[in-house]
Amino acid sequence: MKKTLKTVPHFASEDEERIFWEANDSTEYVNWATAQRAVLPNLKPTTQMISLRLPRHLLDAIKAAANSRDVPYQSLMKVWLQEKLHQQ
């Protein structure tokens, strides 16, 4: 037996929508079995500035490696950290 879905109401504000979804079960309004994953290609992850002290020789080596690849050294450091994290 196929379940009849309710119609999602129109909301005047995000706050009104938030209150609605906090009080209602989305499975009564959406068939999640047929839902598709949203792709947001232009969404950038939130970043946070940190301070990191490195020995000068290490920073110079990183800058040289970045220069040979024609990328900013901070970007190269982020790529290397991400790669190392995925190896774990």
Phi, psi and omega in degrees: 000127182277132182278132177278127182271145176282157178276133178289126180289163174273143185244144179279337182205166176295324179298317178298319179294317180301315179298319180299310184289335175291333184259350185234152179273121183295337180292346175279347185242338185227136174271096185291343179292336181252005181291150177244145180291134178281141177245123181240082188294336183263004180279123180261139178293150177292135179245158178228134180284136176231163175248129183227120179269126179235148173299143184305319182296326178289316179297320178298320179294320178295316179297321178295318178296320179293320180297321180291337178264356180059046176228157175296143185296327179292324177294318178297319178298319179296319179297314180298317179297318179296317179298316180295321178296321179289337178287335184287000000 
